[in-house]
Amino acid sequence: MLVFAMLQINDPDPLIWVTYYAAIACACTIAAYRPLPRVVFLALAAVTVAGVALTLPGFVDWLLNRPTSDLWAPMSASRMYIEHSRELLGLLIAGGFLVAAQRAATPRERRRSS
C-alpha cells in the first residue's frame, strides 16, 4: 500500500490518494502486530465505501459503454470514467488489504463472539 501511495504523487489529486493509501498501509502495519481499534477499521472502511460509491458511476459507464482498452488510455477531462474506474479498482484492492489485515489480526475467539 505504501507503493500505491507513492505512485499517487503525480495524480491530479495527490493529497487525497496519498493520504488514503498511506492510512491503509499504516493500518495494515498495525494489524500485523495487533487488531486495529474498531473505530479505525470502521473509519477506513467507511472512507473506502464512500469512495466506491462516488466512483461507481464512472466505472459502470466504462464497463457498459466504453472499450476495455480505455482503462490504459491517457486520462482527459472528457473521459473521467477512466479516472473513476482506476480509482474504484484501487479502492477495492485497498479495501481488500484492510479487511484481510484485520481478519488476520483478530484472534479466532474474538471473531466467533462478534
N, C-alpha and C positions, 0 to 999 in steps of 0.2 A: 504494500500500500504506500510505502514511502516513495517507491519508484513512480507510482501513479501520481503522487503529489508533486514530485519533481518535474514530471512531464507536463504538468499543467501550468508551469511558469509562463510559457508563451501563449497560453489560451487567451481568448478575448476577455474572459472574466476570471483571472487567475486567483484573486483573493478568495472567492467562494470555493473553488475546487481544490486549491492547495490546502486551505483550512479543513475542508471536509475530509479529504483523503488522509491528511496528517492526523486528524482526530480518530479516524478509523484505525490507522496504524498504531497510534498510542493505545487505543482500546484493545487491540489485538495483543500488544506487548504486555499490557497489564493482565489480560486474560491468560497469558502464558504462565503467570505466577499465582493468580487467584481469580475467582469470579468477579466480573465487573459489578460495581454497585448498580442496583436495579435502575436507579434514576439515570445513570449514564447510558446504560444499554437502551432504555426506553427513549431517551432524548435522541440518541443517534439513530435508532430505528425510526422514530418519528420524522426526523430530517430526511432519511432515506426514502420513506414512503411519500412524503411531500414532494421530494424531487422527482420520484417516479410519476406521481400524479401530474406534475407540471410538464414533464417531457413526453408523457404517453401519447398525446395527440400527434405530435410530430413523428414519433416512432410508428404509430399506426398509419399515418399518411405515407411514410416511406415503405412500409410493408405492403400496403394495398395498392398504391398508385405510382410508385417510382421503381426504377431499375435497381436491382440488388447492388450493382457496381457503384451506385451513387454514394454508398457508405464510405468508399475510399476516395471519392472526389474531393477537390478543394471546397472549402466552405465559402458561402457567399450569403449576403443579406437576403437574396431572393430564394435561397434554398435552406431555410432554417431547420427543415426536417432532418438535414444531415447532422447538424449540431445537436439537436434534440435526441436523435437516435443514438449517437455516440455517448451522450451524457447518460441516457437511460441505461445503456449497456454497462457503463462504468458504475452506475449506482447499483445495479443488480449484482455485479461482481463484488463490490464493496459490502453490500448488504449480506451477501453470502459469507464473506470473510467474517463479518461481525457476528452473525448467528453461529457459524462453526466455532469461532473462538470462544464464545460464551458457553456453548454446549460442551466443548471440551474442558472448560474450566470449572463447570458446575458439577459437583460430586453427584453420583447416581442417586444417593439417598435424598438429596435435596430436589432433584428432578422428579422423583416419584411423588414427593409430597406436594409439588406445585400443581 
